[in-house]
Amino acid sequence: AGLALGAWSLPAYAQNLSGADRATITLTTAKSAFNDQNYEVAAAQFREFLRQGAGTRADLLAARYGLGVCLIEGPTKDYKAAVESLGQPANVAKFKDRAFALYYLGVGYRGLAEQGEKDAAAQPGQAGAATAAPIARARRQADQNLTLAATNFGLAAESFVARAPKEISADKEVPADWEWVAKARCDQADLLLRLGQF
């Protein structure tokens, strides 16, 4: 009898939660899964939180950022959806993780470019204008995505510089923000080389 009562009391409790409380639980679950690198669960929970439309602006930006990273780092890559999700947090100057959002937006654009290059290479090798035009279009789009990726890596590096400590003690490790500056600059340089702009 106690088990049946417990089973019936849980849905009643859940029904008594406000929309904001349900959204808070969803976001907390998403962040926990994200921190555990369980990206598929985190992505589903971030999507649910965004669908609910509750929470502060900062919470919504954090959910978009988290979803974007999950779509890049998770086992099933979806660069297009990641770019769509990361665009807003990357463009809000006061978003606390803006530097990371810019960096992952660069990763998303690079992933789109590489996918476009693969698709262009997979086109049948038949001669003629009918097949040349789609291949040329795919290559132009890939170059545009590489340019956007390089731009976002550069913006990420600048954003990491702005948040990094200005003084580094010789007896301490290099702060993580400076390591991210180097990573973003290396990724930017790689893409500029690929584009023939360096």
N, C-alpha and C positions, 0 to 999 in steps of 0.2 A: 504494500500500500504506500509506503514511504517513497519507493522508487517511482511509482505512477504519479504521485503528487509532485515530486521533483521534476519529472519530465513535463508535467503540465505547467509548473510555475515558471520555467525558463522562457517559453514563448510569451507568457503574460508579462514578464519583466521586460522582454525585448520590445513588446508593443508599447510599453510605457516610456520608452526612451524617446526623447525629442529627435527631430531630424538632425540637429546640430550634434547631439550626443552620438548618434549612429555614425555621422560623418567623422567625428573625432576618433571613434573606435576603428573605423575603416582606415583612416590616415595613419593611426598608430600601428595597426597591423601591417600596412604597406611599408612604413619606415623600418619596422622590425625585420621584415622579410628582406628588404633592401640591404640592411646592415649585415644580415646573415648570407648575403649574396644569393638568395633564392629569388632570382630575377623574374621568373615566370609568375610566382605568387605575388610578388611585389607589383609587377605590371598590372595584373588583374585587379589588385586592390587600389592602385593609383587610378586606374580607369573608373572603377566604381566610385571612388571619392569625387572625381571630376564629374561623373554623371549625376551625382547627388547635388552638385552645385552649391554646397554649403561650405562654410569656413571663411577665413579671412583671405584677403588678397595674397598675403604672404604664404598662406597654406596652399592656395591654388597654384601659385608659382612654384612652390616646392614640389607639389604633386606632378606638375608638368615636367619639371626638371627630373624628378625621380623616374617618371615613366620614360622619358627620352633616354636616360642612361640605361635603364633596363632593356630597352629595345636594341641598344648597341651592345651591351655587355652580356646579355642573356644568350641562351643557346639558339634561339630563333631570331636572326637579325632582321630588323625592319627599318632600314635607314630612312626611307621616305617618311614613315610615321614618326621616327625619332626627330627628324629635322622639323616637322610640323609641331611637335611637342616642345622642342627646345627653343624655338624662335622667340616666344614671348619672354621666358625668364632671361634669355641672353640679352634682350633689348631693354631690360629694366635696370637702370643704373644702381638703384638701391637694393636690388636683390642680393642677399648675402652670399650666395653661391654663384654669382654672375660669372666669375672667372672660369669656374668649372663648366657652367652652361655654355659659354663661348667655346671652350675647348671641345666639349662633346658635340657641339653644333658643327665644328670643323671636322670631327671624326665622322659625323653623319654625312656631310657633304662629300667627304673623301670616299666613303662607302658607296654613295650613289654614283660617283664618278667611276669607281672601279667596276661596279655592276654594269654601268653603261658601256664601259670599254669591253667587258666580257660579252655583252649582248651584241655589240658591233662586230667583234671578232667571230662570233658564232653565226653571223649571217652567211647564207650560202654564197659561195665564191663565183657566182655567175656574173658574166660581164653585162654591161648595159646600164642605162640611166635608171631603170626601174629599181635596181638593187643598190646602185651607187648613192642615190639620194638619201635613203634611210640610214645608210652607214655613215655618210657625211654628217647627217643631222645628229645621230647618236654620238659621234665624236665631238661635235660642237657642244652638245649638252654636257658631255663628260668634262670638256675643258672649262665650261662655265662653272660646273660643280667643283672642279679642282681650284679654280680661282676663288670661289666662295669659301672653300675650306681653308685655303692659305690666308685669306683675309681674316677669318674667324680665329685661326691659330695666332695670328699677329695681335688681334684684339685681346685674346686670352692672355698672351704674354704680357701685354701692357697692364691688364687688369691684375695679374698676379704680382707684377712689380709694384703696383699701387698698394697692395695689401701686405707685401713682404716687409719684414723689419729692415730698416735702413742700415743698422749697425749689426755686423756679424762678428762675434767673438772668435778669436783664433782657436780657442780651446773647446769650442762646441761644434756640434754637427751643423751642416748647412740646413737652414730652415726649409721645410717642405715647399713653401711658396716659391723659393728660388729654384728648387728642383723642377717645379712645374713650369717656371719661366723657361728653363733650358729645354724641357721637353717640348713645349709649344713652339719655341723658336726652331728647334731641329725639325719638327714636323712641317713648319712653314717653309723652311729652306728646302726640304725634300720636294715639296710640291712646286715651289718656284723653279727648281731645277727641272722637274718633269715638264713644266710649262715652257721651259726655255727662257725664263725671265730672270735668271740669276747667273 
